[in-house]
């Protein structure tokens, strides 16, 4: 198994949010929507995670607007998809193995 697994919850949801091009504020909104407001990413958490994901090659810069705000859009890479799929398989195994706790 990849040494980068398990993913943090923030990383997990950020990877979902960049399945199509998305910018920072859009990622924050998507994660909040997906989790029904349970997980709200702060800017520090988001941009720290984005830098980590860029360093790992799991996301890439898709487009950068050159206006005064310099809005950057990110998109998941194939290696990011692979890491995400590994994590989903790990989570499914955890859920399947929870059957051993039934009745407790």
C-alpha positions, 0 to 999 in steps of 0.5 A: 500500500502507498505510504501516503495512505491514509489520506487526511479528511481535508485531502480526501475532500479536496481531491473530490473538489478538484475532479474538475477545475476549481479554485480555492474558494470553490474548493471550500464551498464544494467541501462544505456542500459535500459534507453538509457543512460538517467540514469547513476548510480554513484558508490556512488548511486549504492552501497548506493542503494544496501545496502538499498536493502540488508537491506530491503531483496529485493535483496540478495548476490548471489555469491562473488568471492574471488579474489583480486577484490572480485566481488559480484553478487546480485539477486532479492528476492521474497519480492523485486519482490513483491515491484517491482510489487506494484510499476508497478501497482502504475505507471500504475494507474498514467498513466491511470489517466493521461487521465483526463489531456487530452486537457490541 
